[in-house]
């Protein structure tokens, strides 16, 4: 314990603030049933509990994006969050999958109007609102883009906001869910098709790579003279599914579907000898975490830079080393919540605005980068990274809430008439 406290004092001011903040947030509003053998949290999958869980994930994603700023990596600040983004996003995917099955089972004619309400209204419209906001911000800031890139970005076919990949993947998954459950009556078959589709997405990225490697001479991206001549759509993060983050946490969506479908059976199973079964589940998850780490170290997603072509085989191996972890991560968290979960105003707030704070995070990061410098107009000295991080969180929230309010206004205007007819 003394050694831990000694290490804690050696952390940066920002690391200490984040540690204490998360510690308080994890305790505040906690519902603890540990040590009570036959008692469990019956509300661990309630809407409120899930919203708070998404709130923790939303905060984690923001801190992950901050930690990936170059100066933070150079100084080792927020280092635990550098590679943690996929774990937080996996929570979003798990909750989405869980919610779909629960709504399907509890709401009459849930699939009627599904594309209009659950995809177009809830995902596609917010995505394009974000595209227009980023386009406007880039235009006002004098950001220079080729005309054709402006067109493709505004159409959503290429990335105006590189962080906006999540709603694209979610919309695709929702569409596959609808098609399966709308036209196939056998639920296990539907779940099997969705799983295979998720794996296909992962393998698709492995062939697609991080950029358009297939356009041009072999290993052109290693030649500075050729990269200068590359077309705009050959750059990293320009095209869809150009990055492992598009696919590696998606298997958690399938786990959410499975848990929701078999929740009674799984909950009853873990309630008997909970301590033993949970620890076995935790050990399995840790083994898969080690497998994931091994795959990334042994093979890796970024082997294009080794001069051996696109490295498709290495990507495939790495992906399949990660799949088991993200199949089990959501299950481990939700089983833990049977004994302990948290719900407080902060977690619920971030859960409510999670999508939009996430989408506006890049704008906040970009707008406040001047605060990273010691000679910035705000003289923060050695605290400049703390000021920057807190500023990014605050501005992400401010912009996210504003974007969500604008989106809700447009949703009411665009869907008002037909929604009234549907109610009547």
Buried (B, 14 or more C-beta within 10 A) or exposed (E): EEEEEEEEEEBBEBBBBBEEEBEEBBEEBEBEBEEEEEEBBEEBBEEEBBBBBBBBBBBBBBBBBBBBBEEBEEEEBBBEBBEBBBBBBBBBBBBBBBBBBBBBEEEEEBBEBBBBBBBBBBBBBBBBBBBEBBBEBBEEEEEEBEEEBBEBBBEBEBBBBBBBBBBBBBBBBBBBBBBBBEEEEEBEEBBBBBBEBBBEBBBEBBEBBBBBBEEBEEBBBEEEEBBEEBEEBBBEBBBBBBBBBBBBBBBBBBBBBBBBBEBEEBBEEBEEEBEEBBEEBBEBBEEBBEBBBEBBEEBBBBBBEEEEEBBBEBBBBBBBBBBBBBBBBBBBBBBBBBBBBBBBEBBBBBBBBBBBBBBBBBBBBBBBBEBBEEEBEEEBEEBBBBBBBBBBBEBBBEBBBEBBEBBEEBBEEEBEEEBEEEEE
